[in-house]
Amino acid sequence: MNDKEFHGKSIEELVISYQTDLDRGLTQQEAQDRLQKLGANELTEKPRPGFLALLWAQFNNYLVIILIVAALIALALGEWVDSIAIMIIVVLNAVVGVIQESKAEQALAALKKMAAPSAQAIRDGHQITVPGRELVPGDIVVLEAGNYVPADMRLVTAVNLKVEEASLTGESVPVEKNAAVVLDKELPLGDRKNSAFMSTMVTYGRGTGLVASTGMHTQIGLIAEMIQSFEDEATPLQQKLEHLGKVLGTICIAICAFVFVYGLIRDTHLTDVFTLGLINYLQAEQKDIINLFMTAVSLAIAAVPEGLPAIVTICLALGMQQMVKRHALIRKLPAVETLGCATVICSDKTGTLTQNWGKERTKRAGGRGRSSATPRKAPWSS
């Protein structure tokens, strides 16, 4: 079950394969058994990062760690004002980052809202209303104008049936369906006129369909899976900030070490060391050595730009808010900088973005000429 090539099979083949009846549909018992075996007809979501995970991600930064260490040292030196100011900046940076990223973790929730809350299914020979999540492969579903298609299905009948498939193909013009045709299995998604897909909407006419795929096995489920399986890569801004943090950290440590060692060499009298012994000399000069160390640390703290992380986070948050107003959903805050660097966006006439089309086409063509390769839909296409 959950056949992905149902558009290339006749209705009779599918009826036998799914062990169903076009007039009576499934029995309630058979539907319950399949539901328990195959799972609910809904998009499953990977566990979202919890609050502590999001919070840790804000502090897991070289420059932020340096600021925290600087605040602790400033506190040890008795510099309460400097210590509190640095910690306020660090906490503010973390709070803004957590709030923005928690708001952006709604991509799959937006897809879930597109699923049909209920469907008209034929079971035991009667048309009944069934929650969309309880549909199973083999169910016979009635489609009418205004309905969301609740699952991927092979159309059995289609009377002037038109379906708007922009959520999958980017085409804003409704597609006229034809249940009688049997299509090539390799046909692109937008040309499968004998099928209807989950999350699309019936705009005209009526029809019936045999449910072939549900849940994450549907076309919209594949998009949801792509959204959740992205590789977390550092943006150019993150890479530069990480490099800056390491450079500043190394410089600060070098300053501390140089000033401290230079002060020791300058103020140390070798005759006193030989006379008193190293341990006794250190005990005698303990106060001066501590003051020298504090001076070195103070110089290092002055070299750390305390406001940099907060300024960067606030600027990115403002940029994200502007993009949200333009209906652009961003999962990670630093991605604002990457998108801001884009000067040209290539799309087709419907505004659809495709992924790795050029590489795939060249590879299939053997590096020569053109190919009929179909562009692979990107998870953000709409």
C-alpha positions in Angstrom: 0.0 0.0 0.0 1.0 3.7 -0.2 1.7 3.3 -3.9 3.6 6.3 -5.4 3.0 5.3 -9.0 -0.7 4.9 -8.9 -1.2 7.3 -11.7 0.3 4.7 -14.1 -2.2 2.0 -13.2 -5.8 1.4 -14.2 -8.6 1.7 -11.7 -9.2 -2.1 -11.9 -5.6 -2.8 -10.9 -5.8 -0.5 -8.0 -9.1 -1.9 -6.7 -7.5 -5.4 -6.7 -4.3 -4.1 -5.1 -6.0 -2.2 -2.4 -8.7 -4.9 -1.8 -11.5 -2.4 -1.9 -14.9 -1.9 -3.6 -15.8 1.2 -5.7 -19.4 1.1 -4.6 -19.3 0.0 -1.0 -15.8 1.2 -0.1 -14.0 -0.4 2.9 -15.7 -1.8 5.9 -15.3 0.0 9.2 -13.4 -3.0 10.6 -11.0 -3.1 7.7 -10.5 0.7 7.9 -9.6 0.4 11.6 -7.2 -2.5 11.0 -5.4 -0.5 8.3 -5.3 2.6 10.5 -3.6 0.7 13.3 -1.2 -0.9 10.8 -0.3 2.0 8.6 -0.7 4.9 11.0 -2.8 8.1 10.9 -3.1 10.3 7.7 -1.2 13.2 9.1 2.2 14.8 8.8 4.5 13.6 11.5 6.9 16.1 13.0 10.4 15.5 14.3 10.8 16.6 17.9 11.4 20.4 18.0 14.3 21.7 20.0 13.2 22.5 23.5 13.7 25.7 25.3 17.0 24.6 26.9 18.3 23.5 23.5 17.5 26.8 21.9 19.0 28.6 24.9 22.2 26.6 24.8 22.5 27.3 21.1 22.6 31.1 21.9 25.4 30.6 24.4 27.4 28.0 22.4 29.4 30.8 20.7 33.1 31.5 21.1 32.6 35.3 21.4 29.7 34.9 23.9 31.8 32.6 26.0 34.5 35.2 26.1 32.0 37.8 27.3 30.7 35.5 30.1 34.3 34.9 31.2 35.0 38.6 31.1 31.9 39.3 33.2 33.0 36.8 35.8 36.5 38.2 36.0 35.1 41.8 36.2 32.9 40.6 39.1 35.9 39.1 40.8 37.7 42.4 40.4 34.9 44.2 42.1 33.8 45.9 38.9 30.0 45.4 39.5 28.8 47.9 36.9 30.9 46.4 34.1 30.0 42.8 35.1 26.2 43.6 35.2 26.3 45.5 31.9 28.1 42.6 30.1 25.7 40.0 31.5 22.6 42.1 30.5 24.0 42.2 27.0 24.6 38.4 26.9 21.1 37.6 28.4 19.4 40.1 26.0 21.2 38.4 23.0 20.0 35.0 24.2 16.4 36.1 24.8 16.1 37.7 21.4 17.6 34.7 19.6 15.3 32.2 21.4 12.2 34.2 20.8 12.9 34.6 17.0 13.9 31.0 16.4 10.9 29.6 18.4 8.6 31.8 16.2 10.3 30.5 13.0 9.9 26.8 14.0 6.4 26.8 12.5 7.1 25.6 8.9 5.6 22.2 9.3 2.7 23.6 11.4 1.8 25.7 8.3 1.7 22.6 6.2 -0.5 20.8 8.7 -3.1 23.6 8.4 -3.4 22.8 4.7 -4.6 19.2 5.5 -8.3 18.5 5.3 -9.9 18.4 8.8 -12.6 15.9 7.5 -13.5 14.0 4.4 -16.6 12.4 2.8 -15.8 8.7 2.6 -17.8 5.7 1.5 -17.7 2.9 4.0 -20.0 -0.2 4.2 -21.9 1.3 1.3 -22.7 4.6 3.0 -21.3 8.1 2.6 -20.1 9.3 6.0 -18.0 12.1 7.3 -14.6 10.8 8.5 -11.8 12.8 10.2 -9.0 13.4 7.6 -6.4 11.7 9.9 -8.4 8.5 9.9 -8.4 7.9 6.1 -6.5 4.8 5.0 -5.3 3.5 1.6 -8.2 1.9 -0.2 -10.8 4.4 1.1 -13.2 5.8 -1.5 -13.5 9.6 -1.0 -16.1 12.0 -2.5 -14.7 15.3 -3.7 -16.8 18.5 -4.3 -16.0 22.1 -5.0 -14.5 23.8 -2.0 -13.0 20.6 -0.5 -9.4 20.2 0.4 -8.1 16.9 -1.0 -7.5 14.8 2.2 -4.9 12.4 0.8 -3.1 11.4 -2.5 -5.6 9.5 -4.6 -6.3 8.0 -8.0 -9.5 9.5 -9.4 -12.3 7.1 -10.1 -14.8 9.6 -11.5 -14.4 13.3 -12.5 -17.2 15.5 -13.7 -15.8 18.9 -14.8 -13.3 18.4 -11.9 -10.7 21.1 -11.5 -8.1 21.2 -8.7 -5.8 24.0 -7.7 -2.3 22.6 -7.1 -0.3 25.7 -6.5 1.0 24.3 -3.1 2.8 21.5 -5.0 3.5 22.7 -8.5 3.4 26.5 -8.3 0.7 26.7 -11.0 -2.0 29.1 -10.0 -4.4 27.9 -12.7 -6.6 25.0 -11.6 -5.9 21.7 -13.4 -8.7 19.9 -15.2 -8.8 16.3 -14.2 -9.6 13.2 -16.2 -10.1 9.9 -14.4 -10.3 7.7 -17.5 -6.7 8.0 -18.6 -3.7 5.8 -17.6 -0.5 7.8 -17.6 3.2 7.1 -17.9 4.8 6.3 -14.5 7.6 8.8 -15.1 5.2 11.7 -15.8 6.0 14.8 -13.7 3.7 15.7 -10.9 2.0 18.6 -12.6 0.9 16.5 -15.5 -0.8 13.7 -13.6 -4.4 14.6 -14.5 -5.9 11.3 -13.2 -4.7 12.0 -9.7 -5.4 14.4 -6.8 -3.0 15.3 -4.1 -3.2 16.0 -0.4 -3.4 19.8 0.6 -4.7 20.8 -2.9 -8.2 22.3 -3.3 -11.1 21.4 -5.5 -12.2 24.6 -7.2 -14.8 23.2 -9.7 -16.9 20.1 -10.4 -17.1 16.9 -8.4 -15.6 13.4 -8.4 -14.5 10.4 -6.4 -11.1 9.0 -5.7 -9.4 5.9 -4.4 -6.9 6.8 -1.6 -3.5 5.5 -2.6 -1.1 7.3 -0.2 -1.6 8.8 3.2 0.5 10.8 5.8 4.2 11.2 5.1 3.9 9.0 2.0 2.0 11.7 0.2 3.6 14.4 -2.0 3.1 17.1 0.6 4.6 14.6 3.1 7.7 14.4 1.0 8.0 18.2 1.2 7.5 18.1 5.0 10.3 15.5 5.2 12.6 17.6 3.1 11.9 20.6 5.4 12.9 18.6 8.4 16.0 16.9 7.0 17.9 20.0 6.1 21.7 20.1 6.9 22.5 22.7 9.5 25.3 24.8 7.9 26.9 27.9 9.2 26.1 31.0 7.3 28.9 33.4 6.1 28.0 35.8 9.0 28.3 33.0 11.5 31.6 31.9 10.1 33.0 35.4 10.2 31.8 36.0 13.8 33.3 32.6 14.9 36.6 33.6 13.3 36.4 37.1 14.9 35.7 35.5 18.3 38.7 33.2 18.0 41.0 36.0 16.9 39.8 38.3 19.7 40.0 35.5 22.3 43.6 34.6 21.2 44.6 38.3 21.3 43.1 38.8 24.8 44.8 35.7 26.2 48.1 36.9 24.6 47.7 40.4 26.1 47.1 38.9 29.5 50.1 36.6 29.3 52.4 39.3 27.9 51.5 42.0 30.4 51.7 39.5 33.3 55.0 38.0 32.3 56.5 41.3 31.5 55.4 42.8 34.8 56.9 39.8 36.7 60.2 40.1 34.9 60.4 43.8 35.4 59.6 43.8 39.1 61.3 40.6 40.1 64.7 40.8 41.8 66.7 37.6 41.3 68.7 38.2 44.5 65.5 38.2 46.5 64.4 35.0 44.8 67.7 33.3 45.6 67.7 34.6 49.1 64.1 33.8 50.1 63.4 30.9 47.7 60.7 30.9 45.0 57.8 29.9 47.3 58.6 32.4 50.0 59.2 35.1 47.5 55.8 34.5 45.9 54.1 34.6 49.3 55.9 37.8 50.2 55.0 39.5 46.9 51.5 37.9 46.7 49.6 41.3 46.8 51.7 42.8 44.0 51.4 39.7 41.9 47.6 39.7 42.2 47.4 43.4 41.3 49.6 42.7 38.3 47.3 39.8 37.2 44.2 42.0 37.7 45.8 44.7 35.5 46.5 42.2 32.7 42.9 40.8 32.9 41.4 44.4 32.8 43.3 45.1 29.6 42.0 41.9 28.1 38.4 42.7 29.1 38.7 46.2 27.5 39.6 44.5 24.2 36.4 42.4 24.0 33.5 44.2 22.1 30.7 43.4 24.6 27.9 44.9 22.4 28.8 43.0 19.2 26.6 39.9 19.8 23.6 41.9 20.9 23.9 44.4 18.0 24.2 41.5 15.5 21.2 39.7 17.0 19.0 42.8 17.1 19.8 43.7 13.5 19.0 40.2 12.3 15.8 40.2 14.3 14.7 43.4 12.7 15.5 42.0 9.3 13.5 38.9 10.0 10.5 41.0 11.0 10.7 42.8 7.7 10.8 39.5 5.8 7.9 38.1 7.8 5.8 41.1 6.7 6.6 40.1 3.1 5.5 36.5 3.8 9.0 35.0 3.9 9.4 32.4 6.6 12.9 31.9 8.0 13.8 29.1 10.4 17.2 30.3 11.6 18.0 33.9 12.5 21.5 34.1 10.8 19.8 33.1 7.5 18.6 36.7 7.2 22.1 37.7 6.4 22.5 35.0 3.7 19.2 36.0 2.0 20.2 39.6 2.2 23.2 38.9 0.1 21.1 37.5 -2.7 21.0 39.9 -5.7 19.3 37.6 -8.2 16.6 34.9 -7.7 16.0 32.6 -10.6 12.5 31.2 -10.8 10.0 30.0 -13.5 7.0 32.0 -14.6 4.9 31.0 -11.6 7.6 32.0 -9.1 8.5 28.5 -8.2 12.1 27.8 -7.0 13.8 24.5 -8.0 16.7 22.8 -6.4 19.8 21.5 -8.2 18.1 21.5 -11.6 21.3 22.5 -13.5 23.5 19.9 -11.9 20.8 17.2 -12.4 20.2 18.1 -16.0 23.9 18.1 -16.9 24.5 14.8 -15.1 21.6 13.1 -16.9 22.6 14.5 -20.3 26.2 13.3 -19.8 27.4 16.8 -19.7 26.3 17.5 -23.3 23.3 19.3 -24.7 19.8 19.5 -23.2 17.9 16.9 -21.2 14.3 16.3 -20.4 15.0 16.0 -16.7 12.3 17.3 -14.5 13.3 19.9 -12.0 13.1 18.7 -8.4 10.8 20.9 -6.3 12.4 22.7 -3.5 10.7 22.5 -0.1 10.0 26.2 -0.1 8.2 26.3 -3.4 4.7 27.7 -3.4 
